Structure formats: C-alpha cells, structure tokens
Amino acid sequence: MANPPVPPLGTPRLGLGCAQLGNLAASMEEDRARAVVRTALELGCTYLDTAPHYGVGLSEERLGRALAGVPRETYTLSTKVGRRLRPVVAGERPPAEGFVDTPARAREWDFTADGIRRTLESSLERLGTDHVDIVYLHDVEHHLREVYESGFPALAALRAQGVVRHIGFGMNFSDVLARLVADLDVDVVLCAGRWTLLDRSAYDDLLPVCERRGTAVVAGGVYNSGLLADPRPGAHYDYAPAAAPLVDRARRMAEVCARHGVPLRAAALRFPFGHPAVVSAVVGASSADEVRDNVRLSGLTVPSALWGDLVAEGLLDDDLPLPGEAPLT
C-alpha cells in the first residue's frame, strides 16, 4: 500500500529560523532584525519559524514588527507551545538559556488545554497576526505524560476548530519524535540536528515512521550548531565545543567538498533533502548578508560525485539516501 501523502504545508525549501531575533548568544539591533526578515522574504525564504522560548518572546515581537504591512498570505508562519511566559517577580533571576538582553519574563512549562491556548493567544499578539500556519509542541522530551494526557489533545482540538492548520513537534531528539509520530496524528515535525552530514540518527528512527505515516519533516540545525559551517577547533557541535574527532571528520568533509568546488555549508544544507519526507530546512541568520549567503548556497549545484566521494572515504554511510544535483532554490 502506498504511503499517505505529506500534507501541503506551503513552505519553501529554505526557511528562516528566528532564534537569533531573540538575541541568541548576542544582542541584535532592531534595524538588523527587520533587515533579516525582510531580506528573507524578498529572496523567497517565506517560511518563518519562531517560538516564545526565543528571547522570552523577543523573537516573536521583532518578527511581528518586521512583518507589519506584509500581506499575510505571502508567508508561512510557525511558532511553538509548551512554555508559557509570565512577568518576573521581584528578585527573580530566570535562567537565560542562551539568550541575552531579553525582556523581564520567565518561562514556565504548561501543557494544560488552557495553557496551550493562552500561550498561542499571547504569541499571536506578539506576532501581530490572527493566525499561524503551524504550531509545534516544543522540547517535550521530558514531559511526555503531559503531552499525551493534555498537550497534544489540546493542540489537536485547535486544529479541528480551524484555529491552526498544521500541528506537530519540534525538538532535538529524533527517537522521541519517532514515538510521537507513530502514536499520534502529527502533520509535521521540526527535527533539529539529527539528520545532518554528521548525525544520521533520524534516518534510523524518525524518518521511516514519517514516510510511512505521511508526516512532513522540517530539518533544523543543518550545520550542527556551527561545526559544519566552520569546521575548526573550538567550533560548536550540539551547543557545546566539538570533540576533536568530530572536528577532524568535518574538516575532511570540507576537503572533499573543496575538490568539487562546493562549500561544505552548501553540502550540509542540501544533504537532508535526500530523504523524501523532508520538505523544508530552516536556517538562522544574524544579518541580511547571512540570509543572502544561505540563499546563494541553496542555489548551488552539488554534483553527485561529491556524495560518492564522501561515501568512498568513509565520511558518509553507504546506505543513506543522497540528494540529486538540482539546486534547492
């Protein structure tokens, strides 16, 4: 029997991840944030992914201001639920969780039906819109009981009511995502860092289930926190300094790519699309120039011989599905 069709999400192959708009690791000026968003839209990156977690609402606020006046039908928007935001109380110092210079708010886990709805309503207010196209339950790997009992049923009810079009999960744990896709009626998952040139985990657990169930996959973290963007000692992998063997492997990959005249980043961006369940990739940017560069990379031709050489040199497993040569954009 044929696999169910992947739902039409309306997302382009290359989208913009908006964590940097929430001052991830470094502050971003308001004008720069607006330029990032407007450049992405101008260049066809019309899928924008954000979350309350990103800068405790700052990413959503900046995205909303940048989108003011842009016709709503011209872009696809996703945000996330599971973390509800509240004002800080006197003397409280909430954990920064990687973001700097953020508003005086704190995050609280909340998977109740009321919490899910209120979280989404607050996101819509910050985004300045009456709807989002995709809502993900965010980083739920330690909250599965609440997800099954209330979080996902609440989100499914919002989908049934037409409040949101598509629902799913976003996280770094492909094995947990695979379980959720197998058990629940999930439209789409955002899988970060587990289907890359350096990590095949999702191919072994998540992607087969998504293909069987007709669940769309958005690839995040295609550069594995930076190592595949700049493979050098001290580069980050999975949000921490990369171990020496991983740095060596990434550098060897870069050497193979260079022999074919292709930047490693272009190969890293193209690789996830070898699997038919992958519909889009979201990539962050801290400047308009970085957006332009990501679009440039997505437009490069990556020759089939490059993938063959990576396999021949033991840098990619020979059972993995590999993408074609055609540019993404």
RODRENDREN-766696 format. One record per residue (C-alpha): residue in one letter; x, y, z. Coordinates in nm, 4 decimals. Layout:
BEGIN
> type, c1, c2, c3
> A, X, Y, Z
...
REM end
This chain:
BEGIN
> type, c1, c2, c3
> M, 0.0000, 0.0000, 0.0000
> A, 0.1303, 0.3468, -0.0886
> N, 0.2386, 0.5766, 0.1904
> P, -0.0010, 0.8601, 0.2840
> P, 0.0785, 1.1908, 0.1136
> V, 0.2761, 1.4526, 0.3018
> P, 0.0433, 1.7438, 0.3859
> P, 0.0887, 2.0579, 0.1729
> L, 0.2452, 2.2956, 0.4247
> G, 0.3025, 2.5820, 0.1839
> T, 0.6659, 2.6054, 0.2895
> P, 0.9554, 2.6760, 0.0519
> R, 1.2596, 2.4502, 0.0636
> L, 1.4595, 2.7135, 0.2523
> G, 1.3072, 2.8918, 0.5502
> L, 1.4308, 3.1316, 0.8164
> G, 1.4847, 3.0170, 1.1744
> C, 1.4236, 3.3152, 1.4022
> A, 1.6085, 3.2269, 1.7242
> Q, 1.8700, 3.4955, 1.6534
> L, 1.5935, 3.7565, 1.6557
> G, 1.5595, 3.6750, 2.0258
> N, 1.9237, 3.7703, 2.0964
> L, 2.0595, 3.4161, 2.0895
> A, 2.4143, 3.4408, 2.2308
> A, 2.4460, 3.8070, 2.1219
> S, 2.2297, 4.1166, 2.1026
> M, 2.0808, 4.2178, 1.7692
> E, 1.9748, 4.5705, 1.6871
> E, 1.6128, 4.6247, 1.5869
> D, 1.7053, 4.7507, 1.2393
> R, 1.9191, 4.4438, 1.1777
> A, 1.6398, 4.2117, 1.2874
> R, 1.3994, 4.3805, 1.0479
> A, 1.6546, 4.3580, 0.7659
> V, 1.6998, 3.9844, 0.8277
> V, 1.3265, 3.9194, 0.7972
> R, 1.2643, 4.1491, 0.5015
> T, 1.5643, 4.0112, 0.3098
> A, 1.4449, 3.6551, 0.3697
> L, 1.1024, 3.7398, 0.2297
> E, 1.2462, 3.9237, -0.0707
> L, 1.4638, 3.6238, -0.1578
> G, 1.1871, 3.3643, -0.1290
> C, 1.2527, 3.2325, 0.2218
> T, 0.8868, 3.2770, 0.3058
> Y, 0.8686, 3.0197, 0.5855
> L, 0.9445, 3.1833, 0.9211
> D, 0.9809, 2.9752, 1.2385
> T, 0.9854, 3.1242, 1.5867
> A, 0.8917, 3.0373, 1.9473
> P, 0.8096, 3.2049, 2.2805
> H, 1.1274, 3.0423, 2.4121
> Y, 1.3443, 3.2506, 2.1790
> G, 1.4360, 3.5510, 2.3883
> V, 1.1283, 3.5001, 2.6115
> G, 0.9057, 3.6447, 2.3418
> L, 1.1515, 3.8914, 2.1878
> S, 1.1868, 3.6908, 1.8669
> E, 0.8103, 3.6877, 1.8171
> E, 0.7837, 4.0599, 1.8919
> R, 1.0581, 4.1521, 1.6469
> L, 0.9203, 3.9203, 1.3836
> G, 0.5769, 4.0766, 1.4244
> R, 0.7161, 4.4276, 1.3832
> A, 0.9168, 4.3255, 1.0759
> L, 0.6090, 4.1669, 0.9185
> A, 0.3847, 4.4679, 0.9762
> G, 0.2311, 4.5636, 0.6445
> V, 0.3387, 4.2446, 0.4671
> P, 0.0372, 4.0643, 0.3163
> R, -0.0329, 3.7656, 0.5427
> E, -0.0918, 3.5266, 0.2523
> T, 0.2637, 3.5774, 0.1248
> Y, 0.4418, 3.3869, 0.4021
> T, 0.4075, 3.0759, 0.6196
> L, 0.4490, 3.1203, 0.9938
> S, 0.5135, 2.8694, 1.2704
> T, 0.5537, 2.9082, 1.6437
> K, 0.5580, 2.6755, 1.9410
> V, 0.3746, 2.5963, 2.2631
> G, 0.4617, 2.4193, 2.5870
> R, 0.6473, 2.7064, 2.7510
> R, 0.4157, 2.9792, 2.8823
> L, 0.5661, 3.3212, 2.9516
> R, 0.4948, 3.5346, 3.2587
> P, 0.6420, 3.8532, 3.4093
> V, 0.9281, 3.8033, 3.6527
> V, 0.8683, 3.8742, 4.0185
> A, 1.0847, 4.0978, 4.2344
> G, 1.4279, 3.9461, 4.2953
> E, 1.3743, 3.6616, 4.0470
> R, 1.6556, 3.5726, 3.8046
> P, 1.5198, 3.3295, 3.5463
> P, 1.7764, 3.1233, 3.3548
> A, 1.8853, 3.2894, 3.0314
> E, 1.9030, 2.9602, 2.8390
> G, 2.1441, 3.1061, 2.5835
> F, 1.9653, 3.4383, 2.5214
> V, 2.0893, 3.7815, 2.6299
> D, 1.9324, 4.1246, 2.6872
> T, 1.5801, 3.9860, 2.6950
> P, 1.2526, 4.1226, 2.8362
> A, 1.1699, 4.0730, 3.2048
> R, 0.9805, 3.7494, 3.1577
> A, 1.0160, 3.3920, 3.2761
> R, 0.9319, 3.0608, 3.1116
> E, 0.7047, 2.8009, 3.2700
> W, 0.6157, 2.4601, 3.1327
> D, 0.2425, 2.4367, 3.0752
> F, 0.0731, 2.1581, 2.8800
> T, -0.2798, 2.2126, 3.0044
> A, -0.5500, 2.2894, 2.7490
> D, -0.5898, 2.6386, 2.8926
> G, -0.2139, 2.6898, 2.8977
> I, -0.1746, 2.5814, 2.5353
> R, -0.4498, 2.8159, 2.4222
> R, -0.3243, 3.1107, 2.6273
> T, 0.0324, 3.0555, 2.5075
> L, -0.0817, 3.0613, 2.1467
> E, -0.3001, 3.3689, 2.2026
> S, -0.0021, 3.5538, 2.3524
> S, 0.2141, 3.4520, 2.0577
> L, -0.0451, 3.5832, 1.8121
> E, -0.0487, 3.9143, 1.9972
> R, 0.3305, 3.9448, 1.9861
> L, 0.3350, 3.8438, 1.6185
> G, 0.0596, 4.0872, 1.5281
> T, -0.1444, 3.8299, 1.3383
> D, -0.4695, 3.6427, 1.3791
> H, -0.3283, 3.3012, 1.2891
> V, -0.0184, 3.0928, 1.2420
> D, 0.0072, 2.8092, 0.9930
> I, 0.1988, 2.5544, 1.2042
> V, 0.2185, 2.5085, 1.5808
> Y, 0.4796, 2.2772, 1.7333
> L, 0.4889, 2.1394, 2.0858
> H, 0.8411, 2.2406, 2.1807
> D, 1.1154, 2.0360, 2.3525
> V, 0.8739, 1.7955, 2.5183
> E, 1.1133, 1.5035, 2.5664
> H, 1.0898, 1.5252, 2.9489
> H, 0.7145, 1.5899, 2.9568
> L, 0.5646, 1.3032, 2.7604
> R, 0.2951, 1.2130, 3.0125
> E, 0.1582, 1.5685, 2.9997
> V, 0.1856, 1.5678, 2.6201
> Y, -0.0228, 1.2530, 2.5835
> E, -0.2750, 1.3473, 2.8522
> S, -0.3400, 1.7121, 2.7669
> G, -0.0851, 1.8909, 2.5475
> F, -0.1400, 1.7152, 2.2177
> P, -0.5178, 1.6708, 2.2611
> A, -0.5407, 2.0469, 2.3222
> L, -0.3421, 2.1213, 2.0080
> A, -0.5448, 1.8700, 1.8055
> A, -0.8637, 2.0435, 1.9232
> L, -0.7326, 2.3767, 1.7978
> R, -0.6602, 2.2140, 1.4623
> A, -1.0110, 2.0654, 1.4490
> Q, -1.1561, 2.4086, 1.5250
> G, -0.9562, 2.5626, 1.2406
> V, -0.7525, 2.7841, 1.4741
> V, -0.4306, 2.6342, 1.3306
> R, -0.3775, 2.4422, 1.0070
> H, -0.0963, 2.2012, 1.0965
> I, 0.0389, 2.0700, 1.4277
> G, 0.3397, 1.8723, 1.5372
> F, 0.6527, 1.8660, 1.7492
> G, 0.9907, 2.0370, 1.7425
> M, 1.2963, 1.9076, 1.9259
> N, 1.6456, 1.7588, 1.9007
> F, 1.5541, 1.4015, 1.9956
> S, 1.4647, 1.2007, 1.6870
> D, 1.3813, 0.8858, 1.8828
> V, 1.1185, 1.0727, 2.0871
> L, 0.9820, 1.2320, 1.7721
> A, 0.9549, 0.8861, 1.6135
> R, 0.7463, 0.7609, 1.9064
> L, 0.5160, 1.0627, 1.8923
> V, 0.4654, 1.0354, 1.5155
> A, 0.3892, 0.6639, 1.5497
> D, 0.1323, 0.7202, 1.8251
> L, -0.0374, 1.0469, 1.7279
> D, -0.1908, 1.2239, 1.4287
> V, 0.1052, 1.4511, 1.3574
> D, 0.1199, 1.6701, 1.0463
> V, 0.4806, 1.7867, 1.0679
> V, 0.7904, 1.7660, 1.2863
> L, 1.0846, 2.0017, 1.3131
> C, 1.3869, 1.7816, 1.3811
> A, 1.6993, 1.9743, 1.4799
> G, 2.0480, 1.8350, 1.4352
> R, 1.9631, 1.4674, 1.3964
> W, 1.9605, 1.4411, 1.0157
> T, 2.2857, 1.6021, 0.9034
> L, 2.6172, 1.5177, 0.7459
> L, 2.7435, 1.4380, 1.0968
> D, 2.4396, 1.2703, 1.2545
> R, 2.2230, 1.0054, 1.0899
> S, 2.0052, 0.9320, 1.3949
> A, 1.6790, 1.0408, 1.2355
> Y, 1.7335, 0.8054, 0.9429
> D, 1.7353, 0.5115, 1.1816
> D, 1.4249, 0.6024, 1.3840
> L, 1.2226, 0.9076, 1.2798
> L, 1.2331, 0.9259, 0.9006
> P, 1.0976, 0.5751, 0.8311
> V, 0.7984, 0.6443, 1.0563
> C, 0.7350, 0.9818, 0.8928
> E, 0.7495, 0.8278, 0.5456
> R, 0.5089, 0.5532, 0.6498
> R, 0.2660, 0.7925, 0.8205
> G, 0.2843, 1.0735, 0.5634
> T, 0.4298, 1.3200, 0.8152
> A, 0.6293, 1.6135, 0.6791
> V, 0.9762, 1.6822, 0.8179
> V, 1.1377, 2.0234, 0.8523
> A, 1.5133, 1.9959, 0.9032
> G, 1.6695, 2.2266, 1.1594
> G, 2.0263, 2.2549, 1.2828
> V, 2.1712, 2.1503, 0.9464
> Y, 2.5092, 2.2956, 1.0490
> N, 2.5050, 2.1113, 1.3863
> S, 2.5400, 2.4344, 1.5891
> G, 2.8211, 2.5647, 1.3692
> L, 3.0716, 2.2849, 1.3119
> L, 2.9512, 2.2223, 0.9569
> A, 2.9573, 2.5954, 0.8856
> D, 3.3154, 2.6448, 1.0042
> P, 3.4987, 2.3209, 1.0936
> R, 3.7743, 2.4390, 1.3252
> P, 3.8871, 2.3627, 1.6801
> G, 3.6528, 2.5350, 1.9212
> A, 3.3561, 2.5242, 1.6847
> H, 3.0318, 2.4127, 1.8444
> Y, 2.8528, 2.0857, 1.7853
> D, 2.5188, 2.0279, 1.9557
> Y, 2.5518, 2.3557, 2.1501
> A, 2.8928, 2.2682, 2.3015
> P, 3.2560, 2.2740, 2.1825
> A, 3.3045, 1.9887, 1.9355
> A, 3.5236, 1.6907, 2.0217
> A, 3.8450, 1.6610, 1.8195
> P, 3.7333, 1.3534, 1.6170
> L, 3.4209, 1.5366, 1.5027
> V, 3.6243, 1.8421, 1.4039
> D, 3.8567, 1.6175, 1.2052
> R, 3.5680, 1.4476, 1.0291
> A, 3.4072, 1.7796, 0.9382
> R, 3.7375, 1.9121, 0.8051
> R, 3.7834, 1.6045, 0.5903
> M, 3.4333, 1.6563, 0.4549
> A, 3.5235, 2.0171, 0.3753
> E, 3.8302, 1.8982, 0.1835
> V, 3.6204, 1.6606, -0.0282
> C, 3.3708, 1.9379, -0.0986
> A, 3.6500, 2.1771, -0.1948
> R, 3.7763, 1.9314, -0.4577
> H, 3.4376, 1.9699, -0.6260
> G, 3.4283, 2.3476, -0.5832
> V, 3.1423, 2.3298, -0.3318
> P, 3.1437, 2.4881, 0.0154
> L, 3.0812, 2.2441, 0.2995
> R, 2.7856, 2.4591, 0.4060
> A, 2.6172, 2.4038, 0.0705
> A, 2.6535, 2.0275, 0.1051
> A, 2.5261, 2.0410, 0.4638
> L, 2.2229, 2.2412, 0.3549
> R, 2.1465, 2.0060, 0.0663
> F, 2.2038, 1.6719, 0.2420
> P, 1.8734, 1.6404, 0.4374
> F, 1.6711, 1.6610, 0.1155
> G, 1.7932, 1.3189, 0.0104
> H, 1.5034, 1.1779, 0.2102
> P, 1.1569, 1.2229, 0.0582
> A, 0.9891, 1.3136, 0.3894
> V, 1.1967, 1.6313, 0.4218
> V, 1.0058, 1.9277, 0.2805
> S, 1.1986, 2.2277, 0.4159
> A, 1.5037, 2.3367, 0.6106
> V, 1.5088, 2.6356, 0.8443
> V, 1.8382, 2.8177, 0.8862
> G, 1.9051, 3.1078, 1.1196
> A, 2.0819, 3.4299, 1.0294
> S, 2.2218, 3.7183, 1.2312
> S, 2.2369, 3.9624, 0.9387
> A, 2.0856, 4.0247, 0.5986
> D, 2.4170, 3.9210, 0.4431
> E, 2.3917, 3.5821, 0.6122
> V, 2.0445, 3.5393, 0.4658
> R, 2.1788, 3.6226, 0.1206
> D, 2.4615, 3.3751, 0.1677
> N, 2.2267, 3.0952, 0.2707
> V, 2.0151, 3.1607, -0.0375
> R, 2.3287, 3.1636, -0.2534
> L, 2.4361, 2.8284, -0.1097
> S, 2.0920, 2.6803, -0.1715
> G, 2.1209, 2.7776, -0.5380
> L, 2.4467, 2.5927, -0.5997
> T, 2.4640, 2.2647, -0.7867
> V, 2.6128, 1.9863, -0.5736
> P, 2.7474, 1.7149, -0.8075
> S, 2.6577, 1.3534, -0.7416
> A, 3.0278, 1.2688, -0.7483
> L, 3.0767, 1.4710, -0.4292
> W, 2.8400, 1.2440, -0.2369
> G, 3.0095, 0.9405, -0.3889
> D, 3.3489, 1.0620, -0.2709
> L, 3.2195, 1.1218, 0.0822
> V, 3.0937, 0.7630, 0.0876
> A, 3.4155, 0.6257, -0.0666
> E, 3.6252, 0.7969, 0.2012
> G, 3.4092, 0.6614, 0.4835
> L, 3.2658, 1.0007, 0.5730
> L, 2.9079, 0.9020, 0.4887
> D, 2.7481, 0.5606, 0.5299
> D, 2.6712, 0.3860, 0.2036
> D, 2.3062, 0.3106, 0.2935
> L, 2.1960, 0.6746, 0.3216
> P, 1.9652, 0.8366, 0.0637
> L, 2.1514, 1.1133, -0.1154
> P, 2.0080, 1.4236, -0.2820
> G, 2.0163, 1.4965, -0.6522
> E, 2.2248, 1.7658, -0.8158
> A, 1.9492, 2.0229, -0.8723
> P, 1.9671, 2.3403, -0.6624
> L, 1.7149, 2.3821, -0.3821
> T, 1.6114, 2.7281, -0.4992
REM end
